[in-house]
């Protein structure tokens, strides 16, 4: 496998997996918010049925994935920020 700007196959694999999960979550949100009674959410790692009652969780999951992807993309582009705080 070749590396991209990340310089790490592990980061690239993680980004690819997170993007696939995000796409699956977005499809589920679209399905249940446009009238589907239930939707089979398959991320490749897990499969579960979601309903309109799951919408709040789905949106939070989408937001969390977007944040995680953004952080990894920053690391790939060399713009990652390391926060250092005293441990007292």
Secondary structure, 3 states (H helix, E strand, C coil): CCCCCCCCHHHHHHHHHHHHHHHHHHHHHHHHHCCCCEEEEECCCCEEEEEHHHHHHHHHHHHHHHHHHHHHHHHHCCCCCCCCCCCC
